[in-house]
Every structure is written in C-alpha cells, then in structure tokens.
Amino acid sequence: DAKTTQPPSMDCAEGRAANLPCNHSTISGNEYVYWYRQIHSQGPQYIIHGLKNNETNEMASLIITEDRKSSTLILPHATLRDTAVYYCIVRSNTGNQFYFGTGTSLTVIP
Amino acid sequence: GAGVSQTPSNKVTEKGKYVELRCDPISGHTALYWYRQSLGQGPEFLIYFQGTGAADDSGLPNDRFFAVRPEGSVSTLKIQRTERGDSAVYLCASSLNPGARNTIYFGEGSWLTVV
C-alpha cells in the first residue's frame, strides 16, 4: 500500500472549517483513501473513504484531486470534540495491512 | 454487540508472565485484524485473519506472539514471556469482508503494561 504524508499538527478555531491535507503521490489506481481519527485513549474511529470522487457524509467531506496524488479532509464546523489525531491511509484490495504513520494532531481552539 | 469488543480494557502483568487478549468482532465480519500502538505512534499491523486462518502474520514481532481465531469469530492474541517493551495498546478491528471497499472498524483497545 502507498505511504502517506501529513503535517504533524494543525490548529483550527471552533466553528470554522478544518481542512486537513494528505499527500499520497505514489497511490495506484485501485487504492482507496481512508481517513480515521483517534481521540485520546480511544480506538481509531472511521470517518470517510473514497476512490476517485469526492465524498461527503454526516461527519466530513473528502476531496480527492483529479490526479489522486493528494486529498483533503474537511470538517465543516469544527467543535472542541473534534480535537484528535487524524490519520490518512491508502488501502489496496490486495493489501490487508496498512500504514497509519503518525497522523495530524488537530487542536480545535475555543 | 454493535461494535468491536476487546477485553480486558487494561492489563498489568509482570515481566515474564503469559497474557491473553480477547477480541469479539462485529457480528458477521469475516476479516479480523490485530494492531499494536505504542505511545505517540500510529497503530502498527500485527496479523490478519480471514475466517479461521491467519492470512498474514508478517507483523508479529517474534515467536512470543501468537493469535488464534478457531471458529472464525472471536480471536485471542497470546503473548508469552512478556517483556517491558511489549507495553502498548493492542487494537483489534474487523470488516465484513477483506478488500479496500470494506470499512475496517476498530475496538477501544486493550492497554497492556508490563512491569
């Protein structure tokens, strides 16, 4: 599975949109982009995933560039409870282990 | 239950002892994964089961670590002769089927401390 690169930390004001970038320049055509987050002392929580098209659910939106080499997770109205480490992961249909890296530590500021 | 359940949630053991960590996946999920997370790091892959068989155990650090899933549902991670370096959160996850189209859901983890 392709590796990903994320900034180590970001701040966001409460109520504003949080935009978390991820670089996956070696992604191949059958690999999906997944986002998880981990709030302190809890297990990773699934947020959203996509292959080529942009995706939206009740938690977030995922924007994938046309060349699929990068993506952005958008939390439209960040709350204090969104403070967590966010992981961008690339998964292939044949790979059953995937690389979390160290993620982006997002701090939502009141 | 609704989610992946792991027991115990916390375990403190002495160096050299044997430990078992249990995982109940989401009902009907055929794929099951074990990950390990050390402080300040992202989760690292240990082993993957498809049904009863370990399809990929390449992440197990050494032969002190072993996992089983005898009936294709509950899995047990077994650690022999524990060392202080084994202290970590052990995460279990499951998905309905293997493959990237199937979302993987994680449990809350078992916190292991070896003293």
HADDOCK unambig.tbl for C-alpha pairs under 7 A between the chains (distance, minus, plus):
assign (segid A and resid 32 and name CA) (segid B and resid 100 and name CA) 6.34 0.50 0.50
assign (segid A and resid 42 and name CA) (segid B and resid 108 and name CA) 5.22 0.50 0.50
assign (segid A and resid 43 and name CA) (segid B and resid 106 and name CA) 5.93 0.50 0.50
assign (segid A and resid 43 and name CA) (segid B and resid 107 and name CA) 5.58 0.50 0.50
assign (segid A and resid 43 and name CA) (segid B and resid 108 and name CA) 4.17 0.50 0.50
assign (segid A and resid 43 and name CA) (segid B and resid 109 and name CA) 5.97 0.50 0.50
assign (segid A and resid 44 and name CA) (segid B and resid 106 and name CA) 5.93 0.50 0.50
assign (segid A and resid 45 and name CA) (segid B and resid 106 and name CA) 6.80 0.50 0.50
assign (segid A and resid 46 and name CA) (segid B and resid 105 and name CA) 6.62 0.50 0.50
assign (segid A and resid 91 and name CA) (segid B and resid 100 and name CA) 5.57 0.50 0.50
assign (segid A and resid 92 and name CA) (segid B and resid 99 and name CA) 6.97 0.50 0.50
assign (segid A and resid 92 and name CA) (segid B and resid 100 and name CA) 5.44 0.50 0.50
assign (segid A and resid 93 and name CA) (segid B and resid 99 and name CA) 4.24 0.50 0.50
assign (segid A and resid 93 and name CA) (segid B and resid 100 and name CA) 4.63 0.50 0.50
assign (segid A and resid 94 and name CA) (segid B and resid 99 and name CA) 6.35 0.50 0.50
assign (segid A and resid 96 and name CA) (segid B and resid 48 and name CA) 6.90 0.50 0.50
assign (segid A and resid 97 and name CA) (segid B and resid 45 and name CA) 5.87 0.50 0.50
assign (segid A and resid 100 and name CA) (segid B and resid 42 and name CA) 5.40 0.50 0.50
assign (segid A and resid 100 and name CA) (segid B and resid 43 and name CA) 6.12 0.50 0.50
assign (segid A and resid 101 and name CA) (segid B and resid 42 and name CA) 5.41 0.50 0.50
assign (segid A and resid 102 and name CA) (segid B and resid 41 and name CA) 5.56 0.50 0.50
assign (segid A and resid 102 and name CA) (segid B and resid 42 and name CA) 4.95 0.50 0.50
